[in-house]
Structure formats: structure tokens, C-alpha cells
Amino acid sequence: MTQSYLPQAQRLQRDLGRQALDLMRDLEVLHAMQTAPASSTASPEEAVVANERARLEAICLGQAFATFQQLSADLSAGLDTTQELEAEVQHMLLQVQDCVGSSAAVSKETVYPLFDRLGSLHTSLSEELRLLVVRQRLYEEAVGMLGGFPSMLPPSVKPGAKPPPPNQWITKLALPSSLEQTAIIAIEATPASEEGTSPSLPEGFEFIPAPAELTPQHAVQLLQSVSLSGFCAASLASEASPSVRLVKPSLGFVKVQETGEVLGFASPDALTAFAKAPAAVLAAVDEAVLKQPLLAKLLGRSGLHPSLQTQVIQSMMTSLYRLQCVSLSCCCLSGRRRCPVWTSESRLRLPDADPLRREAH
């Protein structure tokens, strides 16, 4: 059974990793656009609009990145579960073989429990195969949702094809060249402190250094265990230019003892800014979420917006439904056109009671 499962799951895992790496590069480009000044042919107001368009697209791609990361983590857990189930199936088959052997008859009290366990393991493996199909469809749906709007990113052009006209908003910004951008990324990925040292943090915060050997694939996997969906708290809290930036695991992490959160940083400057005032940075992140509700779900801060909590919405809708039902029943039973307990201050109007029902009463 796992002969068909494992190759499909491993291929999906590679696709998820490739999409995550592509989105990481796109988010770096969008960050450069968020902080870029106006070009020589654009006004400051047009540059502000272009910056904001890049910021909103970064939130969209950040949500896609978090979705792919969650699918990848779930798929990894599924792969581990499948291997454990397969190993237990092989172990149970050996037990059955040892139990039966060359005997012509074996008591059912001995064999039936083994067969029941084998049946349960087979069912679990079948469920994992179904989940793989679900994960594949979720991945395809997530990929299909990327785009659908005028992107600020430079379009990818196939060899020999004519490049499409650039987005007009890109021309409003004075962007650095590709070589400059590559150098900036390399500098920002370099730890600010020397090896063996760590930034000075107040009590309640612990610095966790980065692993000695860190490959790009390992860095993407590390982001799955970072709070705020792998985004930099200090970059979100920046007063000058708040932006959605993925953390760079090579800079290390900080664990918040009170909440257990593990935070990463997009640049040495971001780590330095956080070390100076961690509580202020975390408070600024919450303020950024309140200003931009799209960040709430992305950063795991849905509690800051009651409208994003499913239980609260369900309770509000249920309460309103019960109130309407009680008021309509009151209108019908009393024969009045308007319920006496429904005041004009609510600014909600009920439909007139059915005249036929009123005459029947």
C-alpha cells in the first residue's frame, strides 16, 4: 500500500518546499518595494500608493506561505505516521506467522486479536491515503489562488517570449538593482554578534542561537516552529516602515518565557531593536494587527478581533435569530403590527404580521 503512497507524498513535499522558497524570494522583493522612495517620474503620493500595494500583496503572499508551511508540517506528520503503521503491520504479520506456523488448527482466542489489530492498521493506512488526496487538492487550490490581481512583482518570462508591459505602479518606485538587492539580503542574513555571544535581553527572554549548519531547506523547516507564522515582529512593529518579512533563522531566535513564543528576526537591526524593548515591540505588533485585520489570522492574533472568532459570530447570530423569532411570535399572538418589546432604538424593522394569521387569531 505504501509503495504508491510514499512517492506521491514525497513529490508533494518537494512541491511545497519549492513554493515556499519562491514565496520567500517574492516577499524579499516586495519588502524592497515597501521601503523604496519615489522614482524621478512619480510624485510622493503615487509612491505611497505603490508602497501600500506592495504591503498588501506581501500580506497575501505571507498567507500563502503560511498555508504551504501548514500543509508541509501536516504532510510530514502523515509520512511519519505511515512509516510507523507500516512497521507495525510487518511486526504483526511476523507474530501471526509465529503463532500459526505449521499448525493445522489454532484457537480463535489466539488468532482473532491479531487479525483485529491487522484490520485496524489496514484501515489507518487507508485513511492516510485518503488524507494524501485531500492534501494534494488543498495544495492545488492554494496554488490556484495565487495571483488573480495586478501584481507588483516582475513577471516571469519564458525564453523567447515577449515580456509583458510592466505594472505601472512599479515605475513609481526607485528600486535597487538586482545586484544591490542580493547584497542587501546577504548582509541582513549575517549575524550581528560574533560567534559565542548573544544579544543582551531583559529578564523573561532567552536567546536561542542558530544551528551551526543551516541549509535553505532546513531554514524553511525551522520557520514552521517560529511564532507569528515565521514573520519578524520587529519589522511589523517598525514605525518608519512596517512590513511583512520572513525571519532569517541564521540570526537566531528569542523565546518569550511567559507565553512560550519563539520569535525570529529579518535582519540584525531588527534583532537589536527587539533586544532594546521587547515588550514595546510585542505591543506594537498587536497595534499593527488592530490597524490591519488581515494580519490577525496570519499572525495567530485572531483574539484581538472578536469579529474573526467563529464562536463569537455564531453566538451573535444565534441571539439575533432567537430575538427575531420571539418578536414575530409575539406579534402573531397579540395581533399587533409591531412587537411591544421591539423598540425603535434598535433601528431594526420587522415585517408586518400576516393579516390572514391576524384575522385567524
Helices and strands as residue ranges (DSSP letters): H 2-34, H 44-100, H 108-145, G 170-172, H 178-188, E 205-208, H 216-223, G 228-230, H 233-236, G 249-251, E 253-256, E 262-263, H 268-276, H 278-291, H 294-298, G 302-304, G 306-308, H 310-334, G 344-346, H 355-360
